[in-house]
Amino acid sequence: MKLYQYLGCPYSAYVREEFSKMGLIAGKDFELVEARRGTPGREEVVRLGGKNQVPFLVDGDTQMYESRDIVTYVRQKLAS
Ligand SMILES: N[C@@H](CCC(=O)N[C@@H](CS)C(=O)NCC(=O)O)C(=O)O
């Protein structure tokens, strides 16, 4: 899983915090991709998902914007 995000974004922070509560470790269980405006990561977000917005999750064929949807998706994935 790749989570496109940046430090000053509160929605990104929410997802990082929830991932941490689930016991997920960046660099091990998922990849954190820097995606503030003007970065290659942000260009990838727009290219892949078509929207200029973070957080953005890519998990195989699944792509998702919206912090709450991302948290719900990963929680359900871990539970299954
Ligand atoms: N409803 C979205 C809001 C996400 C959002 O507003 N993200 C901001 C950054 S914190 C964004 O991408 N703004 C456009 C930009 O930074 O270019 C969510 O919950 O994920």
The ligand as an ORCA input file, in Angstrom:
! r2SCAN-3c Opt
* xyz 0 1
  N     -12.440     15.269      2.376
  C     -11.041     15.051      2.134
  C     -10.324     16.380      2.273
  C      -8.879     16.278      1.840
  C      -8.274     17.653      1.641
  O      -8.952     18.697      1.740
  N      -6.967     17.644      1.396
  C      -6.289     18.871      1.121
  C      -4.930     18.929      1.830
  S      -5.110     18.779      3.593
  C      -5.972     18.957     -0.351
  O      -5.616     17.968     -0.959
  N      -6.099     20.172     -0.901
  C      -5.693     20.402     -2.239
  C      -4.234     20.659     -2.335
  O      -3.498     20.590     -1.327
  O      -3.795     20.866     -3.445
  C     -10.504     13.991      3.077
  O     -11.126     13.765      4.140
  O      -9.504     13.339      2.750
*
